Amino acid sequence: MLQVSVIREQTAAVLAGLAKRHYATAEADVQAILALDQRRKDLQTSHDQAQAEANELARQIGGLMKAGDKAGAETLKVRTGELKQQTKAHSEELTGVEKELQQQLYKLPNLPHESVPAGRSADDNEVVREVGAKPELAADAKPHWDLIEQYDIIDFALGNKITGAGFPVYKGQGARLQRALINFFLDEARHAGYAEVQVPILVNEASGYGTGQLPDKEGQMYHATADDLYLIPTAEVPITNLYRDDIIAPDQLPIRNAGYTPCFRREAGSWGAHVRGLNRLHQFDKVEIVQITQPENSYAALEDMLAHIEGLLQKLELPYRVLRLCSGDMSFTSALTYDLEVWSAAQQRWLEVSSASNFETYQANRLKLRYRPENGKTQFLHTLNGSALALPRIVAALLENNQTPEGIRLPAALHSYCGFEVIR
């Protein structure tokens, strides 16, 4: 979330950033935050003054009792009682104001980086670059949902029988391809200097608030209500929350973690051909990379993450493009996001397979994730994450782009991982 000090000291810049995001109630919400912040400061001042007066009276009462002036001491005790009631009332009101202020801050999205293009939808995203030649397929080429039936590698009907729509069963060479991609992505992350972690796929409410899934995406998450736990939409949530409430030593930075998890998204209201087959699922596999670093290094870290993800796509021999998302298409928590899309030759369209984002201090403020530089005063760190990579649409593109009359020929980078070169 945004820092109150930034809203207070840079109000005009905050309002401009929110306007760029098309945040409709920016003026009213910012003024409400400033009023609550001022009320909090006034209450704290009154509380501290009353506490200081009570402490001074306690000292005087002791002196009067020693001097034998019980009447004078009793008079001061009455005043001390009044002050205690005041401080109690101030504390209770202060707690309420702080809670209300926190809820108001949760409502505000992150401010976009200056390089983010203005816009309202995906149509306004900026194409940074396009890499690789689009394959030319035969006239009878099939989309991946037909190919998986032909080669019997993924079964949507079985998944629907077991759970419901959007929960496929991978089998045979399809299951082996899934495992191969996960291992390939994890190995590549390790070679790039990311430490692998294996994290829970259920998180508590504090973790959801820490990375910004709550309250913004509450309806998109599966909620185990009996235990008040949430199935993760991405490994970003548990990996970043490993460092909640921590003060990181500078010599431990940057932190670079990678982890594989299944991911769960309700995706309510998703219909149509664009979500057919593997294009959109309720459960899917993904390898995530996360970095935590000093503010001055975070945008270089973002470019490093982007280069790593592009390297994966190049090794998979998939044509792709990089987009810089516009202000209206970014996630609630992001300051700058790159999307990477691969070309689906049979569907004749681009499929998003990764997002790499810098959240600046937005998540760190929620997480109370800080470091202590040489001057000794703690500061918030910057957090970043990227998909490296999400599997379903990668698999869809691999199947469609590499189909031949002899079978689906896989890229060389996967041969040793799969134990086969062609899906037959």
C-alpha positions in Angstrom: 0.0 0.0 0.0 1.0 3.6 -0.4 2.9 5.2 2.5 1.0 7.9 4.4 4.1 10.1 4.4 4.2 10.0 0.6 0.5 10.9 0.4 0.9 13.7 2.9 4.1 15.2 1.4 3.5 14.5 -2.3 -0.3 14.9 -2.5 -0.3 16.4 -6.0 1.9 13.6 -7.4 -0.2 10.9 -5.8 -3.4 12.4 -7.2 -1.7 12.6 -10.7 -0.7 8.9 -10.4 -4.1 7.8 -9.4 -5.7 9.8 -12.2 -3.3 8.1 -14.7 -4.7 4.8 -13.4 -8.3 6.2 -13.9 -9.0 5.8 -10.2 -12.4 7.4 -9.9 -12.6 8.5 -6.2 -8.9 9.6 -5.8 -9.6 13.1 -4.5 -12.2 11.9 -1.9 -10.1 8.9 -0.8 -6.9 10.9 -0.5 -8.6 13.7 1.5 -10.2 11.0 3.8 -6.7 9.5 4.4 -5.2 12.9 5.2 -8.0 13.8 7.6 -7.6 10.4 9.4 -3.8 10.9 9.5 -4.2 14.3 11.1 -6.8 13.0 13.6 -4.3 10.2 14.5 -1.5 12.7 15.1 -3.8 14.9 17.2 -5.0 12.0 19.3 -1.4 10.8 19.8 -0.3 14.3 20.9 -3.2 14.5 23.4 -2.5 11.0 24.7 1.2 11.8 25.1 0.5 15.1 26.9 -2.0 13.5 29.3 0.4 10.7 30.0 3.3 13.1 30.6 1.1 15.2 33.0 0.0 12.0 34.8 3.7 10.9 35.2 4.6 14.3 36.6 1.7 14.3 39.1 2.7 10.8 40.2 6.1 12.2 41.0 4.6 15.1 42.9 2.2 12.9 44.8 5.2 10.9 46.1 6.8 14.1 47.4 3.6 15.3 49.1 3.1 12.0 50.8 6.7 12.1 52.1 6.0 15.7 53.4 2.8 14.5 55.1 0.5 16.5 52.9 -2.1 13.9 52.4 -4.8 16.4 51.4 -2.7 17.8 48.7 -1.8 14.3 47.5 -5.4 13.3 47.3 -6.3 16.3 45.2 -3.6 15.4 42.7 -4.8 11.8 42.7 -8.2 12.9 41.6 -6.6 14.7 38.7 -4.5 11.6 37.9 -7.6 9.6 37.7 -9.1 12.0 35.2 -5.9 11.8 33.1 -6.0 8.0 33.1 -9.6 8.1 31.8 -8.5 10.6 29.1 -5.5 8.4 28.0 -7.7 5.3 27.9 -10.3 7.1 25.8 -7.5 8.5 23.5 -6.0 5.0 23.1 -9.4 3.4 22.2 -10.2 6.1 19.7 -6.6 6.0 18.3 -7.0 2.2 17.7 -10.2 2.8 15.8 -8.7 5.7 13.7 -5.6 3.6 12.8 -7.8 0.7 11.7 -9.9 3.0 9.6 -6.8 4.6 8.1 -5.4 1.2 7.2 -8.6 0.2 5.4 -8.6 3.5 3.5 -5.0 2.9 2.4 -5.9 -0.6 1.2 -8.3 0.9 -1.3 -5.6 2.8 -3.2 -3.7 1.1 -6.0 0.0 1.5 -6.5 1.2 4.5 -8.4 2.4 3.8 -12.0 6.1 4.3 -12.8 6.8 7.3 -15.1 7.5 4.9 -18.0 4.1 3.3 -17.9 2.0 4.4 -20.9 -1.3 6.0 -20.3 -4.3 3.9 -21.3 -7.4 2.2 -20.3 -7.3 -1.3 -21.6 -5.0 -4.0 -23.2 -5.5 -2.2 -26.6 -3.3 0.6 -25.2 -0.4 -1.6 -24.1 3.0 -0.8 -25.7 4.8 -3.5 -27.8 8.4 -3.3 -26.7 9.7 -5.9 -29.1 8.8 -9.0 -31.0 11.2 -11.9 -31.3 11.2 -15.0 -33.5 9.5 -16.0 -36.7 5.9 -17.2 -36.6 5.7 -20.7 -37.9 3.7 -21.4 -41.0 1.4 -24.4 -40.5 -0.3 -26.7 -43.0 -3.9 -25.9 -43.9 -5.2 -28.8 -41.8 -3.3 -27.8 -38.6 -5.2 -28.3 -35.4 -5.6 -26.2 -32.3 -4.2 -27.7 -29.1 -7.6 -28.9 -27.8 -7.9 -31.2 -30.8 -4.2 -32.3 -30.6 -4.5 -33.4 -26.9 -7.4 -35.6 -27.9 -5.5 -37.0 -30.9 -2.5 -37.9 -28.8 -4.4 -38.7 -25.6 -2.2 -36.6 -23.4 -4.7 -34.4 -21.5 -8.2 -35.3 -20.4 -10.6 -32.5 -19.6 -13.6 -34.9 -19.2 -11.8 -36.9 -16.4 -10.9 -33.7 -14.6 -14.5 -32.5 -14.9 -15.6 -35.9 -13.5 -13.2 -35.6 -10.5 -13.5 -31.9 -9.7 -15.2 -29.7 -12.4 -14.4 -27.7 -15.5 -11.0 -26.2 -15.6 -9.2 -29.0 -13.7 -7.5 -31.2 -16.4 -5.9 -34.6 -16.0 -2.5 -34.9 -17.6 -1.4 -38.4 -18.6 1.3 -40.3 -20.4 3.5 -38.0 -22.5 1.4 -35.1 -21.4 2.2 -35.7 -17.7 5.9 -36.2 -18.5 5.9 -33.0 -20.5 4.5 -31.1 -17.5 7.1 -32.5 -15.2 9.9 -31.8 -17.8 8.9 -28.2 -18.1 8.8 -27.7 -14.3 12.2 -29.2 -13.9 13.6 -27.3 -16.9 12.3 -23.9 -15.5 13.6 -24.7 -12.0 17.0 -25.7 -13.2 17.3 -22.6 -15.4 16.3 -20.4 -12.4 18.9 -22.1 -10.2 21.6 -21.5 -12.9 20.6 -17.8 -13.0 21.2 -17.5 -9.2 17.7 -18.1 -7.8 17.5 -20.2 -4.6 14.8 -22.8 -4.9 12.1 -22.9 -2.2 9.2 -25.2 -1.7 6.3 -23.3 0.0 2.7 -24.1 1.2 -0.1 -23.7 -1.4 -2.5 -22.5 1.4 -1.9 -19.1 3.0 -3.5 -17.2 5.8 -5.3 -13.9 5.5 -2.2 -11.9 6.6 -0.3 -13.3 3.7 -3.1 -12.4 1.3 -3.0 -8.8 2.6 0.8 -8.7 2.6 1.1 -9.1 -1.2 -2.1 -7.3 -2.1 -4.4 -10.2 -3.1 -6.7 -9.1 -0.3 -8.9 -7.3 -0.3 -8.5 -6.6 -4.1 -8.8 -10.1 -5.5 -10.8 -11.9 -2.7 -13.5 -13.1 -5.2 -10.9 -14.7 -7.5 -9.4 -16.9 -4.8 -10.6 -20.2 -3.4 -11.3 -19.8 0.3 -11.2 -22.8 2.7 -13.6 -21.1 5.1 -13.4 -23.7 8.0 -9.8 -22.8 8.6 -9.9 -19.3 7.0 -7.1 -20.2 4.5 -6.8 -19.4 0.8 -5.5 -21.5 -2.0 -2.7 -19.5 -3.7 -3.3 -17.8 -7.1 0.5 -17.7 -7.6 3.7 -18.7 -5.7 4.5 -15.0 -5.4 2.2 -14.9 -2.3 3.9 -17.4 0.0 7.5 -16.7 -1.4 7.3 -13.0 -0.7 5.6 -13.5 2.6 8.6 -15.6 3.8 10.0 -12.1 4.7 7.0 -10.5 6.3 7.9 -8.4 9.3 11.6 -8.9 8.6 14.5 -6.4 8.7 17.0 -7.7 6.1 20.7 -7.1 6.5 22.2 -5.2 3.5 24.7 -8.0 2.9 21.8 -10.4 2.4 20.4 -8.4 -0.5 19.3 -9.0 -3.2 17.1 -11.9 -2.2 16.4 -14.1 -5.3 14.0 -17.1 -4.8 12.3 -19.4 -7.3 9.6 -21.9 -6.5 7.2 -24.3 -8.3 3.6 -24.6 -7.1 0.2 -25.4 -8.5 -1.9 -22.2 -8.7 -5.6 -21.8 -8.2 -7.9 -19.2 -9.7 -11.7 -19.1 -9.8 -11.8 -17.1 -13.0 -15.5 -16.4 -12.5 -17.3 -15.3 -15.6 -14.8 -16.6 -18.1 -16.5 -17.9 -21.3 -15.9 -18.2 -25.0 -13.3 -19.6 -27.4 -10.5 -17.5 -26.0 -10.6 -19.6 -22.8 -11.0 -22.9 -24.5 -8.7 -25.9 -23.7 -5.5 -24.8 -21.9 -6.1 -21.1 -22.5 -7.6 -20.6 -19.1 -7.8 -23.0 -16.2 -8.8 -23.1 -12.5 -5.7 -25.1 -11.6 -2.4 -24.9 -13.3 1.4 -25.3 -12.7 3.8 -22.4 -12.6 7.4 -21.6 -11.7 7.7 -18.2 -10.1 10.8 -16.0 -9.6 10.9 -13.4 -6.8 13.4 -10.7 -6.0 13.7 -8.4 -3.0 16.2 -5.5 -3.3 17.1 -2.0 -2.4 15.0 0.7 -4.2 17.9 2.0 -6.3 18.5 -1.4 -7.8 14.9 -2.6 -8.4 14.5 -1.5 -12.0 17.8 -3.1 -13.0 16.5 -6.2 -11.3 13.3 -6.0 -13.3 15.2 -5.9 -16.6 17.3 -8.9 -15.3 14.1 -10.9 -14.6 12.7 -10.0 -18.0 15.9 -11.2 -19.7 15.7 -14.5 -17.8 12.1 -15.1 -19.0 13.0 -14.2 -22.6 15.9 -16.6 -22.4 13.5 -19.4 -21.5 11.2 -18.7 -24.4 14.2 -18.6 -26.8 15.3 -22.0 -25.5 11.8 -23.3 -26.1 12.0 -21.9 -29.6 8.7 -20.0 -29.3 8.1 -16.7 -31.0 7.1 -14.1 -28.5 6.6 -10.5 -27.8 7.2 -8.2 -24.8 4.5 -5.7 -23.8 4.7 -2.8 -21.4 1.3 -2.6 -19.8 -0.6 0.6 -19.8 -1.9 2.3 -16.6 -5.4 0.9 -17.0 -4.3 -2.7 -17.6 -1.8 -3.2 -14.8 -2.5 -5.1 -11.6 -3.7 -3.2 -8.5 -0.3 -3.6 -6.8 2.2 -3.0 -9.7 4.2 0.1 -10.5 5.5 -1.3 -13.8 4.6 -4.6 -15.5 6.0 -6.4 -18.6 3.8 -9.1 -20.1 5.3 -11.8 -22.4 3.1 -13.5 -24.9 3.8 -16.4 -27.2 2.4 -16.9 -30.7 -0.2 -19.6 -31.0 0.1 -20.7 -34.7 -3.1 -22.7 -34.9 -5.2 -20.1 -33.0 -3.5 -17.2 -34.8 -3.2 -15.1 -31.7 -0.9 -14.2 -28.9 -1.2 -16.0 -25.5 0.1 -14.4 -22.3 2.5 -16.7 -20.5 4.3 -14.4 -18.1 4.1 -11.1 -16.2 7.2 -9.5 -14.6 6.4 -6.7 -12.2 8.1 -4.2 -9.9 5.9 -3.3 -6.9 8.4 -0.8 -5.5 7.5 -0.3 -1.8 3.8 -1.1 -2.2 4.0 -4.7 -1.0 6.9 -4.0 1.4 4.8 -1.5 3.3 2.0 -4.0 3.8 4.6 -6.7 4.7 6.7 -4.4 6.9 9.6 -5.7 5.0 12.6 -3.4 5.5 16.4 -3.1 5.5 18.8 -1.0 7.6 21.3 0.9 5.4 24.5 2.4 6.8 22.8 5.5 8.3 20.9 3.1 10.6 17.3 4.2 9.8 15.2 1.4 8.4 13.7 1.8 4.9 11.2 -0.3 2.9 12.6 -2.6 0.3 11.3 -3.1 -3.3 9.7 -6.4 -4.2 9.5 -7.9 -7.7 8.1 -11.1 -9.2 7.7 -12.9 -12.5 6.3 -16.0 -14.0 9.1 -18.2 -15.3 6.9 -19.7 -16.6 3.2 -20.6 -16.4 2.8 -23.9 -18.1 -0.7 -24.2 -19.8 -0.3 -21.7 -22.6 3.3 -22.7 -23.1 2.1 -26.3 -23.6 -0.6 -25.0 -26.0 1.9 -23.1 -28.1 4.4 -26.0 -28.1 1.7 -28.4 -29.3 0.3 -26.1 -32.0 3.5 -24.7 -33.3 5.4 -28.0 -33.6 2.8 -30.3 -35.0 3.9 -32.4 -38.0 2.4 -35.5 -39.7 4.8 -37.6 -37.7 3.8 -36.1 -34.3 4.6 -33.1 -32.2 8.4 -32.4 -32.2 9.6 -30.8 -29.0 12.5 -28.3 -28.8 15.9 -29.6 -28.1 16.1 -28.0 -24.7 13.4 -30.4 -23.4 14.7 -33.7 -24.9 16.7 -34.8 -21.9 14.0 -33.7 -19.5 11.2 -35.5 -21.3 13.1 -38.6 -22.3 11.5 -38.4 -25.8 11.7 -35.9 -28.7 8.3 -36.4 -30.3 4.8 -36.8 -28.9 3.2 -39.6 -30.9 
